[in-house]
């Protein structure tokens, strides 16, 4: 093999070895994080004070959201209630986006609704070229689970 081709081949082989070596450690860290999240969420809450899990929420009742990693969203509802939504899968870029662009046309968001993460305010009229800001991988909502402020703080620390 020519020396000019040998160097790129060695670099690729080295990257493959490094990628394979770090995968089990990443998997173990991810499993530990999921166990910690499960422990935090298994803390009992008073149903009268916090409510019960919901499949749908009114968009009007949701004031703000905070991403926790690439799998969880905390929504702030009316009167300071907090709702955790564990997405149906990973959502790339969730921690950097400022806007969630939902694909539904109703005034509520529900489990299995899809959205796109955006850095821009999204108005349906500008979802086509040249204002194509909402391109990306659609993310899917899970159920809305009531959580306490202490649980959210513990989740923030666990998911860092």
Helices and strands as residue ranges (DSSP letters): H 3-41, H 47-50, E 56-58, E 62-68, E 72-77, G 78-80, E 82-86, E 99-102, E 108-110, E 114-118, G 124-126, E 139-140, E 144-147, H 149-158
